[in-house]
Amino acid sequence: MEEERKPRLKPIIEGAETLSLGISMVVAVLIGVAIGLGLKKITGIGWLLWIGVVIGILAALLNVYKAYSKQYKEFEKLAKDPRYNMGKTDKDDNDDDED
């Protein structure tokens, strides 16, 4: 009598991925600020700090977009899975468009 073994680490890994998104956002902004401070110190031009901040924020937004794309692909896989489509088929979806 062999029971199905549930993966014990899967919830931990999923939680770590979610946590890593938040951490990567903070790190991206901090790296951008560090770049801006470095440029300001090297050149003496004060507004270069803000260029670094903008670069950091854009990098953080890129990280969010990548995470969203990854989750959307997973959602699409689940939407096509017959176990989760509530009895609807592709033919049912096409019939609604013809009315």
C-alpha positions as CSV (number, residue, x, y, z in Angstrom):
1,M,0.0,0.0,0.0
2,E,2.0,2.9,-1.3
3,E,0.6,6.4,-0.7
4,E,1.2,9.2,-3.1
5,R,4.1,11.2,-1.8
6,K,3.6,14.9,-1.8
7,P,6.7,17.0,-2.4
8,R,7.6,18.6,0.8
9,L,9.8,21.3,-0.6
10,K,7.5,22.6,-3.3
11,P,5.6,25.1,-1.1
12,I,9.0,26.3,0.3
13,I,10.4,26.8,-3.2
14,E,7.2,28.7,-4.3
15,G,7.4,30.9,-1.3
16,A,11.1,31.6,-1.9
17,E,10.4,32.6,-5.5
18,T,7.8,35.1,-4.3
19,L,10.1,36.4,-1.6
20,S,12.9,36.7,-4.1
21,L,10.9,39.0,-6.2
22,G,10.6,41.5,-3.4
23,I,14.2,41.2,-2.6
24,S,15.3,41.6,-6.2
25,M,13.2,44.8,-6.4
26,V,15.0,46.3,-3.4
27,V,18.4,45.1,-4.6
28,A,17.8,46.6,-8.1
29,V,16.9,50.0,-6.7
30,L,19.9,49.9,-4.3
31,I,22.3,49.0,-7.1
32,G,20.9,51.8,-9.2
33,V,21.4,54.3,-6.3
34,A,24.9,53.0,-5.9
35,I,25.6,53.5,-9.6
36,G,24.2,57.1,-9.3
37,L,26.3,57.9,-6.2
38,G,29.4,56.5,-7.9
39,L,28.8,58.6,-11.0
40,K,28.1,61.7,-8.9
41,K,31.3,61.1,-6.9
42,I,33.4,60.6,-10.1
43,T,32.0,63.5,-12.1
44,G,30.7,65.9,-9.4
45,I,27.4,66.2,-11.3
46,G,24.5,66.0,-8.8
47,W,21.7,64.9,-11.2
48,L,23.6,61.7,-12.2
49,L,22.4,60.3,-8.8
50,W,18.8,60.5,-10.2
51,I,19.8,58.8,-13.4
52,G,21.0,55.9,-11.2
53,V,17.8,55.9,-9.2
54,V,15.8,55.8,-12.5
55,I,17.9,52.9,-13.7
56,G,17.3,51.0,-10.5
57,I,13.5,51.5,-10.6
58,L,13.4,50.4,-14.3
59,A,15.4,47.3,-13.4
60,A,12.9,46.6,-10.6
61,L,10.0,47.0,-12.9
62,L,11.6,44.6,-15.4
63,N,11.9,42.0,-12.6
64,V,8.2,42.4,-11.9
65,Y,7.4,42.0,-15.6
66,K,9.5,38.9,-15.9
67,A,7.8,37.4,-12.8
68,Y,4.3,38.3,-14.2
69,S,5.2,36.7,-17.6
70,K,6.3,33.5,-15.9
71,Q,3.1,33.3,-13.8
72,Y,1.0,34.0,-16.8
73,K,2.6,31.1,-18.7
74,E,1.8,28.8,-15.7
75,F,-1.8,30.1,-15.7
76,E,-2.1,29.3,-19.5
77,K,-0.9,25.8,-18.9
78,L,-3.5,25.3,-16.2
79,A,-6.2,26.8,-18.3
80,K,-5.5,24.2,-21.0
81,D,-5.5,21.3,-18.5
82,P,-8.8,19.4,-18.8
83,R,-8.9,18.9,-15.1
84,Y,-9.4,22.7,-14.5
85,N,-11.6,23.8,-17.4
86,M,-15.0,23.0,-15.7
87,G,-16.2,20.8,-18.6
88,K,-15.7,23.4,-21.3
89,T,-14.0,22.4,-24.5
90,D,-12.5,24.5,-27.2
91,K,-15.6,23.7,-29.3
92,D,-17.8,25.3,-26.6
93,D,-15.7,28.4,-26.6
94,N,-16.0,28.7,-30.4
95,D,-19.8,28.3,-30.4
96,D,-20.2,31.4,-28.1
97,D,-18.4,33.5,-30.7
98,E,-20.9,32.7,-33.5
99,D,-24.0,34.1,-31.8
